[in-house]
């Protein structure tokens, strides 16, 4: 006869992770995006956790989900616990001899800004592997296994942030197209090219520089900024150029900016570093090279 009775089991770690992410991000869909699963999977995990607890953690409403009083009380404890777990994992990685630096970047930033700088980084750190992942939204560096992230967004003024440059925009096009553009109003007869994640670009620029422009949302849309840039070079239309991304093409002459008005968007190109008591010398060197 066994003298080792079965022990009560706690809830699955994935269920706890799904609850914490949904509570922190304000919904199942946002949690699903961060965890790289479906919203249905997050919902099932949370339902299983609620069944284990014997109480609701979220109120399901037609306009979304909201934490119950119990959920509000317990969520900060799980956030703190997962932050500590993420910190422990980063410490473990930092103390190993395996040198791989993981960088997350917006696709356009990865292709047009980071890629030309990688040879200099590789030359400076020949024994370090540089892994680059293109993501549409910034990762949570407290949780995900990335050492650095590079995105265009609004600064949060945290200790981990480094502002690379202010985000400035102006229309850009092929040299042939630029010949017919003397003033912003001349854009009325041109085709507007759009990057889908910066759908507001044309309106932001026009509000200050060409308020009478119409049909700003007309024209083809592109999910990759680099393709939109190539189409602008090929004479397909006018693209709203982000200075940090189009500057090399402007210097080369593949693109031209027919107007001098560079409009601030209120955003910046931001380099963010995962929080560590003492960043590795490799990370410190990469940051220096990227900010140079």
SERO-4910 file (N, C-alpha, C, O; in steps of 0.05 Angstrom, whole numbers):
BEGIN
 pado doro    nc1    nc2    nc3   cac1   cac2   cac3    cc1    cc2    cc3    oc1    oc2    oc3
  Unk    A     17    -24      0      0      0      0     18     25      0     36     28     16
  Unk    A     12     43    -18     28     67    -21     25     86      3      2     91     12
  Unk    A     47     96     12     46    116     34     51    144     22     55    163     38
  Unk    A     51    147     -4     55    172    -17     29    180    -32     27    175    -56
  Unk    A     10    192    -19    -15    200    -32    -10    221    -53      9    237    -51
  Unk    A    -28    222    -73    -25    242    -94    -29    270    -82    -45    274    -64
  Unk    A    -14    288    -92    -14    316    -82    -32    333    -99    -34    329   -123
  Unk    A    -45    352    -87    -62    370   -102    -45    386   -123    -23    395   -117
  Unk    A    -57    389   -146    -43    403   -168    -52    432   -170    -76    438   -167
  Unk    A    -33    449   -176    -39    477   -181    -48    481   -210    -46    462   -225
  Unk    A    -56    505   -217    -64    510   -245    -40    510   -263    -18    515   -255
  Unk    A    -44    503   -289    -22    503   -308     -9    530   -311    -22    551   -309
  Unk    A     17    530   -315     32    555   -318     21    571   -342     19    596   -340
  Unk    A     13    558   -364      3    572   -387    -23    587   -380    -28    609   -391
  Unk    A    -39    576   -363    -64    589   -355    -58    614   -339    -71    635   -342
  Unk    A    -38    612   -321    -30    636   -305    -19    657   -323    -24    681   -319
  Unk    A     -3    649   -342     10    668   -361    -12    682   -377    -10    706   -382
  Unk    A    -32    667   -387    -53    679   -403    -69    699   -386    -76    721   -396
  Unk    A    -75    692   -361    -90    711   -344    -74    736   -339    -85    758   -342
  Unk    A    -49    734   -333    -32    757   -327    -31    776   -351    -33    800   -349
  Unk    A    -26    764   -375    -24    780   -399    -50    794   -406    -50    818   -413
  Unk    A    -72    780   -403    -98    792   -409   -105    814   -389   -116    835   -397
  Unk    A    -98    810   -364   -103    830   -344    -86    855   -349    -95    878   -347
  Unk    A    -60    851   -356    -42    873   -360    -48    889   -385    -46    913   -386
  Unk    A    -56    874   -406    -60    887   -433    -89    894   -438    -94    907   -459
  Unk    A   -107    887   -421   -134    895   -423   -152    880   -442   -172    891   -451
  Unk    A   -145    855   -448   -162    840   -466   -149    814   -475   -125    810   -474
  Unk    A   -166    795   -484   -156    769   -493   -141    771   -520   -121    758   -523
  Unk    A   -150    789   -538   -136    791   -564   -108    802   -561    -89    792   -573
  Unk    A   -105    823   -543    -78    834   -539    -60    813   -526    -36    811   -533
  Unk    A    -71    798   -507    -55    777   -494    -47    756   -514    -24    746   -514
  Unk    A    -65    749   -532    -59    729   -553    -37    737   -571    -19    721   -578
  Unk    A    -36    763   -578    -15    774   -595     12    772   -581     32    764   -594
  Unk    A     13    779   -556     38    778   -541     48    750   -537     72    744   -539
  Unk    A     29    731   -533     37    703   -527     39    686   -552     45    662   -550
  Unk    A     32    698   -575     34    683   -601     15    659   -601     22    638   -611
  Unk    A     -9    663   -591    -30    643   -592    -55    656   -602    -55    680   -607
  Unk    A    -77    641   -604   -103    653   -612   -118    664   -588   -113    656   -565
  Unk    A   -136    683   -593   -152    694   -571   -169    672   -559   -175    673   -535
  Unk    A   -178    652   -576   -193    630   -565   -177    613   -545   -188    604   -525
  Unk    A   -151    610   -551   -134    595   -533   -131    610   -506   -132    597   -485
  Unk    A   -128    636   -507   -126    652   -482   -152    649   -467   -152    645   -442
  Unk    A   -175    651   -480   -201    648   -467   -204    621   -453   -214    619   -431
  Unk    A   -195    600   -467   -197    573   -455   -179    570   -431   -186    558   -411
  Unk    A   -155    581   -432   -136    580   -409   -148    594   -385   -148    584   -363
  Unk    A   -160    618   -390   -171    633   -368   -196    619   -357   -201    620   -333
  Unk    A   -212    607   -374   -235    592   -365   -227    569   -347   -239    564   -326
  Unk    A   -206    555   -355   -195    533   -339   -185    543   -312   -189    530   -292
  Unk    A   -172    566   -312   -163    577   -287   -186    585   -269   -185    581   -244
  Unk    A   -207    597   -280   -230    605   -265   -244    580   -253   -254    581   -231
  Unk    A   -245    558   -268   -257    534   -258   -240    523   -235   -251    513   -215
  Unk    A   -214    525   -237   -196    516   -215   -200    533   -190   -201    523   -168
  Unk    A   -203    560   -194   -206    578   -172   -234    575   -160   -238    577   -136
  Unk    A   -254    571   -178   -281    570   -169   -294    597   -168   -313    602   -154
  Unk    A   -283    616   -184   -294    643   -185   -285    656   -211   -266    649   -223
  Unk    A   -301    676   -219   -294    691   -244   -272    711   -239   -271    724   -219
  Unk    A   -254    712   -258   -232    732   -258   -237    755   -277   -226    777   -274
  Unk    A   -254    750   -297   -262    770   -317   -292    771   -319   -306    750   -317
  Unk    A   -303    794   -324   -330    798   -332   -331    799   -363   -317    815   -375
  Unk    A   -347    782   -375   -349    782   -405   -372    801   -412   -395    796   -404
  Unk    A   -366    822   -427   -386    841   -436   -385    844   -466   -366    835   -479
  Unk    A   -406    856   -477   -408    858   -506   -385    875   -517   -376    871   -540
  Unk    A   -376    895   -502   -355    912   -511   -327    903   -502   -307    918   -506
  Unk    A   -325    879   -491   -299    869   -483   -299    856   -455   -321    852   -444
  Unk    A   -276    850   -445   -274    837   -419   -263    857   -398   -247    875   -405
  Unk    A   -271    854   -373   -262    871   -352   -256    854   -327   -271    835   -322
  Unk    A   -235    860   -313   -228    845   -290   -249    848   -268   -260    869   -264
  Unk    A   -255    825   -255   -272    826   -231   -256    838   -208   -232    843   -211
  Unk    A   -269    841   -186   -254    852   -162   -232    832   -154   -210    841   -147
  Unk    A   -238    806   -156   -217    786   -149   -194    788   -169   -171    787   -161
  Unk    A   -201    791   -195   -180    793   -215   -162    817   -211   -138    816   -214
  Unk    A   -175    840   -204   -160    864   -199   -141    861   -175   -118    871   -175
  Unk    A   -150    847   -155   -134    843   -130   -110    826   -135    -88    831   -125
  Unk    A   -113    805   -152    -92    785   -155    -73    791   -178    -50    781   -178
  Unk    A    -82    806   -198    -66    810   -223    -38    822   -217    -19    812   -228
  Unk    A    -36    842   -200     -9    854   -195     11    834   -184     35    835   -189
  Unk    A      1    815   -168     19    794   -157     30    776   -179     54    769   -178
  Unk    A     14    769   -198     23    753   -220     42    768   -239     61    758   -249
  Unk    A     36    794   -243     54    811   -259     81    812   -247    102    809   -261
  Unk    A     82    816   -221    108    817   -207    122    791   -209    147    790   -213
  Unk    A    107    769   -206    120    742   -207    132    736   -234    154    726   -237
  Unk    A    117    743   -256    127    738   -283    150    757   -290    168    749   -305
  Unk    A    149    781   -279    172    799   -283    197    787   -271    219    788   -283
  Unk    A    194    776   -247    217    764   -233    227    739   -248    251    734   -250
  Unk    A    208    724   -259    215    700   -275    231    709   -300    251    697   -307
  Unk    A    221    730   -313    235    740   -337    263    750   -330    282    745   -345
  Unk    A    265    763   -307    291    773   -298    310    750   -293    334    751   -299
  Unk    A    300    729   -280    317    705   -275    327    692   -300    350    683   -302
  Unk    A    309    691   -320    317    679   -346    339    695   -359    358    685   -370
  Unk    A    336    722   -358    356    740   -370    383    737   -356    404    737   -368
  Unk    A    382    735   -329    406    731   -314    420    705   -321    444    703   -323
  Unk    A    404    684   -325    414    658   -332    428    660   -359    450    649   -363
  Unk    A    415    673   -379    427    675   -405    453    692   -404    473    686   -418
  Unk    A    452    713   -388    476    731   -387    500    718   -375    523    726   -381
  Unk    A    496    697   -359    518    684   -345    529    660   -360    548    647   -350
  Unk    A    518    654   -383    528    631   -399    549    641   -419    551    665   -424
  Unk    A    563    622   -429    584    629   -449    574    631   -477    588    639   -495
  Unk    A    549    623   -481    536    623   -508    529    652   -514    511    663   -501
  Unk    A    541    664   -533    538    693   -539    520    697   -564    530    697   -586
  Unk    A    494    700   -559    476    707   -580    460    731   -570    447    730   -549
  Unk    A    460    752   -586    445    776   -579    420    776   -597    422    775   -621
  Unk    A    397    778   -584    371    778   -599    360    806   -600    356    819   -580
  Unk    A    356    815   -625    346    842   -630    318    840   -643    315    826   -663
  Unk    A    299    854   -633    272    856   -645    270    884   -658    278    903   -646
  Unk    A    258    885   -682    256    911   -695    231    911   -713    223    891   -723
  Unk    A    220    935   -716    199    939   -735    210    931   -763    233    937   -769
  Unk    A    193    917   -780    204    907   -805    218    929   -822    240    924   -833
  Unk    A    206    952   -824    219    973   -840    245    982   -827    264    988   -842
  Unk    A    246    983   -801    271    991   -787    292    969   -791    315    975   -796
  Unk    A    284    944   -789    303    922   -793    315    922   -821    339    918   -824
  Unk    A    298    927   -841    307    926   -869    324    951   -876    345    948   -889
  Unk    A    314    974   -869    325    999   -880    344   1013   -861    361   1028   -871
  Unk    A    342   1009   -835    360   1023   -817    380   1005   -803    403   1011   -802
  Unk    A    370    982   -793    388    964   -779    406    948   -797    430    945   -792
  Unk    A    395    938   -819    411    920   -837    437    933   -846    458    919   -845
  Unk    A    438    958   -854    464    970   -863    484    972   -840    508    975   -845
  Unk    A    475    970   -815    493    973   -792    503    946   -782    521    946   -765
  Unk    A    491    925   -791    499    898   -781    528    891   -788    542    879   -771
  Unk    A    538    897   -812    566    890   -817    586    903   -797    605    890   -789
  Unk    A    581    927   -789    599    941   -770    597    926   -743    617    923   -729
  Unk    A    573    918   -735    570    903   -710    584    877   -711    597    869   -692
  Unk    A    581    862   -733    594    836   -736    624    839   -735    638    822   -724
  Unk    A    634    860   -748    663    864   -748    674    870   -720    696    862   -713
  Unk    A    658    884   -704    667    891   -677    664    868   -658    678    866   -638
  Unk    A    645    850   -664    639    827   -646    639    801   -661    618    789   -665
  Unk    A    662    792   -671    663    769   -688    655    743   -675    648    724   -688
  Unk    A    656    742   -648    649    717   -634    620    718   -624    612    700   -608
  Unk    A    605    738   -632    577    740   -622    558    736   -645    561    748   -667
  Unk    A    537    720   -641    516    717   -661    495    739   -657    486    743   -635
  Unk    A    488    752   -679    468    773   -678    443    762   -691    442    758   -715
  Unk    A    422    758   -675    396    748   -686    377    771   -687    373    786   -668
  Unk    A    364    774   -711    345    796   -715    317    785   -722    315    768   -739
  Unk    A    297    794   -707    269    786   -712    253    811   -718    253    831   -703
  Unk    A    238    810   -741    221    832   -749    193    828   -736    181    808   -741
  Unk    A    184    848   -721    158    847   -708    142    872   -713    154    894   -716
  Unk    A    116    870   -715     99    893   -720     96    910   -694     92    934   -696
  Unk    A     97    897   -671     94    912   -646    117    906   -628    128    884   -629
  Unk    A    126    925   -611    149    921   -594    144    898   -574    122    895   -564
  Unk    A    164    881   -569    161    859   -550    163    870   -522    172    892   -517
  Unk    A    153    854   -503    156    861   -475    183    850   -466    186    826   -461
  Unk    A    202    868   -463    230    860   -457    233    849   -429    253    836   -422
  Unk    A    212    853   -412    213    841   -385    206    812   -386    211    797   -367
  Unk    A    194    803   -408    184    775   -410    197    759   -433    204    736   -430
  Unk    A    200    772   -456    208    757   -480    239    758   -482    252    775   -472
  Unk    A    249    738   -496    278    734   -497    290    751   -519    301    741   -539
  Unk    A    288    777   -516    302    796   -533    319    814   -516    312    821   -494
  Unk    A    343    820   -526    361    837   -511    357    867   -518    360    884   -501
  Unk    A    350    872   -543    346    899   -553    322    900   -571    315    881   -584
  Unk    A    308    923   -572    287    927   -591    291    955   -603    300    974   -590
  Unk    A    283    957   -629    286    983   -643    260    988   -658    253    974   -678
  Unk    A    245   1008   -649    219   1014   -661    215   1044   -662    228   1059   -649
  Unk    A    196   1052   -680    188   1080   -681    162   1082   -664    142   1069   -670
  Unk    A    163   1099   -644    140   1102   -626    144   1126   -608    163   1141   -610
  Unk    A    124   1129   -590    126   1152   -572    144   1144   -548    140   1123   -536
  Unk    A    163   1161   -541    181   1155   -519    166   1152   -493    146   1167   -488
  Unk    A    174   1133   -476    162   1129   -450    180   1140   -427    172   1139   -404
  Unk    A    203   1150   -435    222   1162   -415    230   1143   -393    231   1150   -370
  Unk    A    236   1118   -401    245   1098   -382    276   1097   -383    288   1107   -402
  Unk    A    287   1085   -362    316   1083   -361    328   1065   -383    351   1067   -390
  Unk    A    311   1047   -394    320   1028   -414    320   1040   -442    331   1028   -461
  Unk    A    308   1063   -446    305   1075   -473    329   1092   -480    341   1106   -464
  Unk    A    335   1091   -506    355   1110   -518    342   1121   -543    334   1106   -561
  Unk    A    339   1147   -545    328   1160   -569    349   1162   -590    369   1175   -587
  Unk    A    345   1148   -612    364   1148   -634    361   1174   -650    381   1188   -655
  Unk    A    336   1180   -658    331   1205   -673    301   1211   -672    285   1192   -669
  Unk    A    294   1236   -675    266   1243   -677    254   1233   -703    268   1233   -724
  Unk    A    229   1225   -703    215   1216   -727    204   1240   -743    186   1254   -733
  Unk    A    216   1245   -767    208   1267   -784    198   1256   -810    209   1237   -820
  Unk    A    177   1268   -822    166   1258   -847    163   1280   -867    159   1304   -860
  Unk    A    166   1273   -893    160   1290   -915    156   1273   -940    166   1251   -941
  Unk    A    141   1283   -960    137   1267   -984    163   1262   -999    180   1279  -1000
  Unk    A    166   1237  -1009    189   1230  -1026    179   1216  -1051    157   1203  -1051
  Unk    A    195   1218  -1072    187   1206  -1098    211   1202  -1115    233   1209  -1108
  Unk    A    207   1192  -1139    229   1189  -1158    237   1217  -1168    221   1235  -1168
  Unk    A    262   1219  -1178    271   1245  -1188    254   1255  -1211    249   1279  -1214
  Unk    A    244   1237  -1228    227   1245  -1251    201   1257  -1241    191   1277  -1252
  Unk    A    189   1244  -1221    164   1254  -1210    168   1281  -1196    151   1298  -1197
  Unk    A    191   1284  -1183    196   1308  -1167    197   1333  -1185    192   1355  -1176
  Unk    A    204   1329  -1211    207   1352  -1229    180   1368  -1231    180   1392  -1236
  Unk    A    158   1354  -1228    132   1367  -1231    120   1377  -1205     97   1386  -1204
  Unk    A    136   1376  -1184    125   1384  -1157    140   1409  -1148    163   1407  -1138
  Unk    A    127   1432  -1150    140   1457  -1142    129   1467  -1115    143   1480  -1099
  Unk    A    104   1460  -1109     92   1468  -1084     73   1445  -1074     65   1429  -1091
  Unk    A     67   1443  -1048     51   1421  -1038     25   1417  -1053     15   1394  -1055
  Unk    A     12   1438  -1062    -13   1435  -1076    -11   1419  -1102    -31   1409  -1112
  Unk    A     13   1417  -1113     18   1402  -1138     13   1372  -1133     10   1357  -1152
  Unk    A     12   1364  -1108      8   1335  -1101    -21   1327  -1108    -26   1303  -1109
  Unk    A    -39   1345  -1112    -67   1339  -1117    -71   1319  -1140    -89   1303  -1140
  Unk    A    -53   1321  -1160    -57   1304  -1184    -40   1278  -1183    -39   1263  -1202
  Unk    A    -26   1274  -1160     -8   1251  -1158    -22   1228  -1143    -43   1232  -1130
  Unk    A     -9   1205  -1144    -18   1181  -1129     -4   1180  -1102     20   1181  -1101
  Unk    A    -20   1177  -1081     -9   1175  -1054     -4   1145  -1048    -22   1129  -1051
  Unk    A     20   1139  -1039     28   1112  -1031     26   1111  -1000     34   1130   -987
  Unk    A     17   1089   -989     12   1087   -960     25   1062   -949     23   1040   -960
  Unk    A     38   1065   -925     45   1042   -909     23   1037   -889     14   1056   -876
  Unk    A     13   1012   -887    -11   1007   -871     -8   1013   -841    -28   1020   -828
  Unk    A     16   1011   -830     18   1016   -801     21   1046   -796     19   1054   -772
  Unk    A     26   1062   -816     28   1091   -813      6   1104   -830     12   1122   -846
  Unk    A    -18   1095   -827    -40   1104   -844    -45   1134   -841    -57   1147   -858
  Unk    A    -37   1145   -818    -43   1173   -812    -21   1192   -823    -23   1216   -820
  Unk    A      0   1182   -835     23   1198   -843     16   1222   -860     23   1245   -855
  Unk    A      0   1217   -881     -6   1238   -900    -22   1260   -886    -17   1284   -891
  Unk    A    -41   1252   -869    -57   1272   -855    -40   1289   -836    -44   1313   -834
  Unk    A    -22   1276   -822     -4   1290   -803     12   1311   -817     14   1334   -808
  Unk    A     24   1304   -840     40   1323   -855     23   1345   -868     30   1368   -866
  Unk    A      1   1337   -879    -16   1357   -893    -29   1377   -874    -33   1400   -881
  Unk    A    -35   1369   -850    -47   1387   -831    -30   1412   -827    -41   1434   -823
  Unk    A     -4   1409   -828     14   1432   -823     24   1445   -849     30   1468   -850
  Unk    A     25   1429   -870     39   1438   -894     22   1441   -919     29   1456   -937
  Unk    A     -1   1427   -920    -18   1429   -944    -47   1423   -935    -58   1403   -944
  Unk    A    -59   1440   -919    -86   1434   -908   -108   1431   -928   -130   1421   -922
  Unk    A   -104   1441   -953   -125   1439   -973   -124   1413   -989   -142   1409  -1006
  Unk    A   -104   1397   -985   -102   1372  -1000   -126   1354   -994   -134   1351   -971
  Unk    A   -137   1342  -1015   -160   1324  -1013   -152   1295  -1019   -130   1290  -1030
  Unk    A   -170   1277  -1012   -167   1248  -1019   -140   1237  -1009   -127   1221  -1024
  Unk    A   -132   1244   -985   -107   1235   -975   -105   1205   -970    -84   1194   -969
  Unk    A   -129   1192   -966   -128   1164   -961   -130   1147   -986   -128   1122   -985
  Unk    A   -133   1160  -1009   -133   1145  -1035   -105   1135  -1042    -85   1146  -1032
  Unk    A   -105   1115  -1058    -79   1104  -1067    -73   1077  -1056    -86   1068  -1037
  Unk    A    -53   1063  -1067    -47   1036  -1058    -35   1035  -1030    -21   1053  -1021
  Unk    A    -40   1012  -1017    -29   1008   -990     -8    985   -991    -11    966  -1007
  Unk    A     12    986   -973     33    966   -972     38    958   -943     38    975   -925
  Unk    A     40    932   -939     46    922   -912     76    923   -905     83    920   -882
  Unk    A     92    927   -926    121    930   -922    130    957   -933    126    963   -956
  Unk    A    141    973   -915    150   1000   -923    171    999   -945    172   1016   -962
  Unk    A    188    978   -944    210    976   -964    198    973   -992    209    983  -1011
  Unk    A    176    959   -995    163    956  -1021    151    982  -1030    154    990  -1053
  Unk    A    138    997  -1012    128   1023  -1018    150   1042  -1028    146   1058  -1046
  Unk    A    173   1040  -1015    196   1056  -1023    205   1049  -1051    210   1067  -1067
  Unk    A    206   1023  -1057    214   1015  -1084    194   1025  -1105    202   1034  -1127
  Unk    A    169   1024  -1098    148   1034  -1117    151   1065  -1121    147   1075  -1143
  Unk    A    158   1079  -1099    162   1108  -1102    186   1113  -1121    185   1130  -1138
  Unk    A    208   1097  -1117    231   1099  -1135    224   1093  -1164    235   1105  -1183
  Unk    A    205   1075  -1168    197   1067  -1195    177   1085  -1207    168   1081  -1230
  Unk    A    169   1107  -1193    151   1126  -1205    121   1120  -1201    105   1131  -1215
  Unk    A    115   1102  -1183     87   1094  -1179     71   1115  -1164     46   1115  -1164
  Unk    A     84   1133  -1150     70   1154  -1135     88   1167  -1114    113   1165  -1116
  Unk    A     75   1180  -1095     90   1195  -1074     86   1181  -1048     63   1174  -1040
  Unk    A    108   1176  -1034    107   1162  -1008    114   1183   -986    130   1200   -990
  Unk    A    102   1180   -963    110   1196   -940    135   1184   -929    134   1162   -917
  Unk    A    157   1198   -932    183   1187   -923    189   1193   -894    187   1215   -885
  Unk    A    197   1172   -880    207   1175   -853    238   1179   -855    252   1162   -866
  Unk    A    247   1202   -845    275   1211   -851    295   1189   -844    314   1185   -860
  Unk    A    292   1175   -821    312   1155   -813    313   1132   -833    334   1119   -835
  Unk    A    291   1127   -847    290   1105   -866    296   1112   -894    307   1095   -909
  Unk    A    291   1136   -903    295   1144   -931    320   1160   -935    328   1164   -958
  Unk    A    333   1168   -914    357   1185   -917    378   1173   -935    389   1188   -952
  Unk    A    385   1148   -933    406   1137   -951    397   1139   -981    414   1145   -998
  Unk    A    372   1134   -987    362   1136  -1014    362   1165  -1024    367   1171  -1047
  Unk    A    357   1184  -1005    358   1212  -1013    386   1220  -1020    391   1235  -1039
  Unk    A    406   1211  -1004    434   1217  -1009    444   1205  -1035    460   1216  -1049
  Unk    A    434   1181  -1040    442   1167  -1064    429   1179  -1089    440   1177  -1111
  Unk    A    406   1191  -1086    392   1203  -1108    370   1186  -1119    356   1194  -1139
  Unk    A    365   1162  -1108    343   1145  -1118    316   1158  -1111    297   1154  -1126
  Unk    A    315   1172  -1089    291   1187  -1082    297   1216  -1079    320   1224  -1074
  Unk    A    277   1233  -1082    280   1261  -1077    257   1271  -1059    235   1260  -1060
  Unk    A    263   1291  -1042    243   1304  -1026    237   1331  -1038    253   1350  -1035
  Unk    A    215   1334  -1053    211   1359  -1068    205   1383  -1050    208   1406  -1060
  Unk    A    198   1379  -1025    192   1401  -1007    211   1400   -983    222   1379   -976
  Unk    A    215   1423   -971    234   1425   -949    222   1420   -921    236   1420   -901
  Unk    A    195   1417   -921    181   1415   -895    183   1387   -883    168   1369   -891
  Unk    A    201   1382   -865    202   1357   -850    185   1361   -825    190   1378   -808
  Unk    A    164   1345   -823    144   1348   -802    149   1328   -779    149   1304   -785
  Unk    A    152   1337   -754    154   1318   -732    127   1303   -728    106   1315   -731
  Unk    A    129   1278   -722    105   1262   -717     99   1259   -687     78   1248   -680
  Unk    A    117   1268   -670    113   1264   -642    125   1238   -632    123   1231   -609
  Unk    A    137   1223   -651    149   1197   -645    179   1199   -649    190   1219   -657
  Unk    A    193   1177   -642    222   1176   -646    230   1148   -653    214   1129   -649
  Unk    A    253   1145   -665    265   1119   -669    279   1112   -642    298   1126   -634
  Unk    A    269   1091   -629    277   1085   -601    291   1059   -600    282   1038   -610
  Unk    A    314   1059   -586    328   1034   -579    323   1028   -550    327   1045   -533
  Unk    A    313   1005   -544    306    997   -517    322    972   -510    324    953   -525
  Unk    A    333    972   -485    349    950   -475    334    936   -453    322    948   -436
  Unk    A    336    909   -453    324    894   -431    337    901   -405    361    907   -404
  Unk    A    322    902   -384    331    910   -358    349    889   -346    340    866   -341
  Unk    A    374    896   -341    393    878   -327    409    895   -307    415    918   -313
  Unk    A    417    884   -284    434    899   -266    459    909   -279    467    932   -275
  Unk    A    471    892   -295    496    899   -309    494    887   -337    499    863   -340
  Unk    A    487    903   -358    487    893   -385    514    881   -393    535    891   -385
  Unk    A    513    861   -410    538    849   -419    554    869   -435    544    888   -446
  Unk    A    580    863   -437    597    881   -453    589    881   -482    592    901   -496
  Unk    A    578    858   -492    570    856   -520    546    875   -525    545    890   -544
  Unk    A    526    874   -506    503    891   -509    511    921   -507    501    937   -523
  Unk    A    528    927   -489    537    955   -485    551    964   -511    547    987   -519
  Unk    A    567    947   -523    582    955   -547    563    958   -571    566    977   -587
  Unk    A    543    941   -573    523    943   -595    508    969   -592    503    983   -612
  Unk    A    499    976   -567    485   1001   -563    502   1025   -572    492   1043   -585
  Unk    A    527   1024   -565    545   1046   -573    547   1049   -603    547   1071   -614
  Unk    A    549   1026   -617    552   1026   -645    526   1036   -659    527   1050   -679
  Unk    A    503   1028   -648    477   1037   -660    471   1066   -654    457   1078   -670
  Unk    A    482   1077   -633    477   1105   -626    498   1124   -639    494   1148   -639
  Unk    A    519   1112   -650    541   1128   -661    531   1144   -685    547   1159   -697
***
